[in-house]
Amino acid sequence: MDKHLQKIQIYFDKILPNAKCELIYCQDYELLIAVILSAQTTDKKVNAVTPRLFQKYPSLTALSNASIVDVENIIHSIGLYRNKAKNIVETSKILVQKYHSTVPSTFEDLCSLPGVGRKTANVVRAELFHIPSIAVDTHVERCAKRLGLASKEDNPYQVELKLEQIIPQNRQILFHHQMIHFGRYYCFSRSPHCEKCELKEICTYYKEKVLNV
Ligand code: SF4
């Protein structure tokens, strides 16, 4: 592993040793539904609506038979709620009918479900099946670019491929959570906490925006 990456990992282990998924769930399908709901919104907002959703529809079968309008009412405080309500009811139907009420583990099966893209599939594979994966959300993309692990021009898929190539497989799940937490709590999109950050000397953002070099 190169020194650059080693420095990042040592710092992440120091400030975020226990980074993990912040979505609250009990059953496997609840995690999948929560990740679908988390697109373009925060985990905090998702965690505010899922207890009521899962209490009212306490099984995949119940959720697959839910009225979309009722689901919309329960999740209306999160972004894109109309589409998400349709997707989670439809996904539940498919899980019941095609997968015997289980969550599939293959990338292809997951991505075939309504509302599930690369990011959601990677989160589910890592969290439920412990399969080394890097899910690239807005935090991971921003931090990877600032820290020189990806290029500014890279799209999320290119960032994913680059991170998967350089991060050892046995570190990928933890590193992914650490990147998310680093972006969420330290390296904000606007006004990141640079003064206290020990990665300043390798950070392109710091050099360009703070030092103006
Ligand atoms: S120096 Fe600032 S922008 Fe760079 S990684 Fe640290 S917090 Fe983020």
Residues whose N, C-alpha, C, O or C-beta is under 5 A from the ligand:
A	BS01	SF4	R146 Y186 C187 P192 H193 C194 C197 L199 K200 C203 Y205 Y206
